[in-house]
Amino acid sequence: MPVKSLRRGPSAGGAPADFLNRSNAVDVYVDGATGAVVVGSGASGTTTATTYVGSGMVSATAATLAVTSALHNGKTIVLNRAAGVTVTLPAATGTGARFRFSIATALSAATHVIKVANATDYMRGVIVSKDDGSASSVISWATANSGSVATESDTLTMDGSTQGGNIGDIIEIEDIASAVFRVSGFTKSSGTEATPFSAGV
């Protein structure tokens, strides 16, 4: 018989009371707190489950945002605050979680900051930016790639001008390994362009 509905877990989050992992089948449910579809591991006697979050958009309008895989994996996080948003990523553990950030509100003498959660994690990748030198000119900024955790890039800052952060700019970050995030993006910059990357955590 085809499945016509999925059970929803309690509003506080987690599985329904009768959720089971079986050796030859898995249960599926909707997390009541996050809306994520959760598929059991299929391993008998364990409660481990893999979470899949559907596509969608989250509007960030507060001064700070703590990103989590449960709430934000696979979603576009729209930075929607003229005074800037400081985003803290979850710890990088190699989960493959992906977070996309887009700018929808012009900054007003402020910055958007995306940073790692601890002194161990860092970023690797490149941001490509359309500068204001000519109609076809672009510039790119790579992470430090220093090989030393203390000086690796772990913070991305956009100021609405020299470091990008204009409406329509996009940054993508993926948890690719323990302590490592892959970062890429496309921005528009102006003035004396400068790298958005720093070692600030």
N, C-alpha and C positions, 0 to 999 in steps of 0.2 A: 504494500500500500504506500503511495507517495506521501512524503512529509508535507503537511499543509500549514504547519506552524512550528515555531521554536519556543520552548519554555523560557521565561525570563527569570533570572535569579533575583535575590532580595535587593531592595533599593540601596542597601549599604555596600553592595558588590559581592562578587563570588558566585558560586554555583548553587543551583537549586538543591534542596535537602536530599533529593534522591539521585543526584548526579553520580554516574558510574563510569569507571574505566574498565573495560573488559579486554581479554586477550584477543578476541576476534571481532570486536566492534568498538565504536566510540560513541559517546553521547555528545550532543551539541546543544548549546544554550546561549542566550543573550545575557550579558552581564547587566544587571539592573542599574549599576552606577555609571558605567561608561558607555553602554550601548554596543560594546564590542561583541562580535560573534566568537565564541570560544569552542574549540574542538578538542576533545579529550585526546590523550596520548595513545590510547589503545593498549596500554601496558597494564595487565591485570595487577590489582593490589596497590596502585599508585594513584595519587590525585593530581599529578602533573598535567598541565594542559597548555596548549599553544593558543595564543590570542591573535586574532586577525581583526584589525580595525578597518572599517570601510572608509572609502574616500569621503571627503567633506572638508569643511572650512571652519576654522575657529578664529574669532575676532579677538585680538589682544588689545584691550583698552585701558588696562591698569598699568601702573608704573613698573611692576615686575611680573614675570611669568615663570613658573617652575614647570618645565616640560617633562612629561612622563610618557613612556611607551604605551601605557594603557589608554591614555587620553588623546595622544597626539600622533602616534605612529601612522604613517600614510596620509596624514592630513596636511592641508595648507594652513599655516598660522599667519593670519593677516595682521601686520603691525599697524594699528589703527589709532595711534596717539601722537598728537603734534609735539607733546613734551617728551616723547621717546619711551621705549620699553626696554628694560633690562631682562634678557632671557637667560635662564640657567638650564643647561642641558642635563639629562640624567647621566649617571656614570656610564662610560663606554665599556661594554662587556662582550661585544661581537654578536649582538642579537640580530643585526641587519635592520634594525628600526630606522625608518627614514622620516625626516622632518623637512618640510618646505616652508620657507618664510617669504612673504611678499609684502611690499609696502603699499598701503592704500591711502595714507594721510600724510601730507607734506609736513616735514619736521620744522619746528620753529625754534631756532637757537638751541637745539637739543641733539641728542644722539640715540640711536638704537644700538644696543650691545647684545651680542650673543656670546656666551662664555661657557666653559666647561665647569663641572661641579667640584673639582678637586685638583690638587697639585700634581696628580699623576697623569691625568688625561690631556690630550693635545689634538690638534687638527693637522690634516695633511690635504693639500689640494691647491686649486687656483681659482681666483675670481677674475673674470674678464669684464672690463669696463669701457663703455663708450665715452671718450673724453670730448671736451668742447673745442679741441684744436682745429678740426675740420669735419666735413660731413662724413668722412669715412675713417677717421682715426680712432684706434682703440688702444688700450693699455691693459696689461695683465699684472696681477699680483699673486705671487706664490707664498705659501706658508714657509716658515723659516727652515724646516727640514734640517735642523742643526745636529740631531743625534743626541742632544742633551736635554733631558726633560725640563730642566730649569729655563731653557731658552727656546724651547719649541713654541710655536704659535698656539695659544689656547683661548684667545679672545678675538672677536671680530666686531669692529666698531664702524658704524655708518653715521655720517654727520649731515647728510643731505646736500653735500657739495663735494669737497675734495676726496672724501672716502666713499662716495656713493650714498645710497639710502633715499632715492627719489621714488615717487609713485611709479609702480610697475616693476621695480627692481626685484629680483628673485635670488634667494640663497637656498641651496639644498645641502643638508647634512645627513650623513648616514653612519651608523654605528657599525664599523667594519671589523674591529678586533678589540681585544682587551686594551683599554686606555687610548684607542685611536678612533677619531671621527674623520671620515672623508668629507671634504667641503668643496662645493663648486658654486658658481653663481654668475649672474649677469647684472651689471649695474650701470648707471649713468653718473659720471663725475664731472667736476668743473673746477676752475681755478688752478692752483698748484696741486695737482693730483698726488695722493699719498696712499700708501698701503693701508688697508683696513685691519691688517693682522698685527697682533702684539702678544707678548707673553705677560699677561696681567693677573693670572690666578696663582 
